[in-house]
Amino acid sequence: MRIVVLVSGTGSNLQAVIDAVTAGELDVEIAAVGADRPGTYGVERSAAAGIDTFVVDFKAYSDRAEWNAALTHAVAAYNPDVVVSSGFMRIVSPGFIEAFEGKYLNTHPALLPAFPGAHGVRDAMAYGVKVTGCTVHWADAGVDTGPIIAQEAVAIEDGDTEESLHERIKLVERRLLVSTLAVLAAEHKTGQLAPRS
Ligand code: GAR
């Protein structure tokens, strides 16, 4: 199963995928890692691991439609079976979703449909919930919407900061992302991986 992973930041969840592949525990081919801006650690660590990388810099395009078209083109060039948004903090166009319909996977640091958006951890703390968590789901054209594949709860503890809670969520999120990809890879191997939306 060929995957393209999209990142905007440090890519620590991506690193868990790279580690699982390197250890022979996850049977996927990371065809490429792409970012929406230059200088991300996610791209740097992928290049260091010998993975193809690309940047489609959002700021280099005069409008969102052009950027979306360029991103779609860059990802399609790798002919992925699954595209993983792993801390990719841009909303993609319906055109992108259409090009990779039912193949676009997203992870989110909250129990969707609660607390979607760029600040899922902060918003959960601000609301005062006692339990939050993470979600792996098929992404559609909405913000952190689409069919849920896996979720796991994480308790918010007294004295938690956004950072400490996010780190604990990410420990679970990494495991959930790797195990979800393992299930999809097994389905792909037996020809059962059908794009879904
Ligand atoms: C992850 O927690 C991911 O769920 C979140 O960004 C973090 C990326 O961490 N994504 C979103 O909030 C998307 N709405 P990483 O760069 O260390 O893997």
Boltz pocket constraint, residues with backbone or C-beta under 6 A from the ligand:
constraints:
  - pocket:
      binder: B
      contacts: [[A, 7], [A, 9], [A, 10], [A, 11], [A, 12], [A, 13], [A, 14], [A, 42], [A, 86], [A, 87], [A, 88], [A, 89], [A, 107], [A, 108], [A, 109], [A, 116], [A, 117], [A, 118], [A, 119], [A, 120], [A, 144], [A, 166], [A, 170], [A, 173]]
      max_distance: 6.0
